[in-house]
Amino acid sequence: MAGKGSGGNYRSAKSGRYVTKSYATSHPRTTVKEAPGKSGSTGGSYRSASSGRFVTAKHGKANPTTTLREK
């Protein structure tokens, strides 16, 4: 795994840490590619690692290893 500066815009849904593109490619169900720029202003939302789509907070909290909370 790598820091934000060297790893790009990929994050692990399990740890929440930034990871390298090669790690994300190897673990597509548990990593999310983040959109460039600042996240939305809703105070945090959840994104599915497998589909990349936003999901409800209830789903995100119930599935912490396959969803990522964005602030």
N, C-alpha and C positions, 0 to 999 in steps of 0.2 A: 504494500500500500504506500501511497505517497501523499505529500501535503498538497494543498490547493494550488500552489504555484507550479509544481511540476506535474501534478496528476491531471490537470484539466478540469473538466466539468462533470466528472463521474463520481457518484457517491454510493457507498454500500448501504443497503437498507438495514442490514444487521447491526453495523457499528455506527453508521452516520458519518463515517470518515470519508474523505476524498480518496479515490483510488485511481490507479493508472488506467489508460484505455485498454491495455492488454488484459488487466484483471477484469475489467467490466465485460470485455468480449468473452472471457472464460466463464463468467458468472452472470449471464444475462437475466436470470430470474430474480437475482437479489441485488442488482445495481440499477441506478437511475442516472440518465444523462440529464443534467440540469440545463435549462434555457439560459443563455447569456443575460447578464444584467441582474438587476435586483428582483427578488421574488415579490409576489403580490403583496398588497397592503392589508390583507385580511387578518393579519396577526398569526398566521400559521395555517397550513393546510397539509393534507396527506396525499402522496402520490404512490401509485402501485409500481413496484419494481418490474413486474412482469409485463404490464401493458404500457406503462409510462403515463397513464391517465390519472387525473385527480379522483380521489375517492372520498367518501364521507369520513368524518372524524371517528364515528363509531367503528367503521370498517378498519380504519388505520390503527386504532387502539387495540382492536381485537386481533390484528395480524401484524405485530411489530417486526417480525423478521422478513416480511415481504413488502412492507410499505415504509416510506420515508417521510418524516415530518419536515416540511419546509417552513422556515420562519420569515 
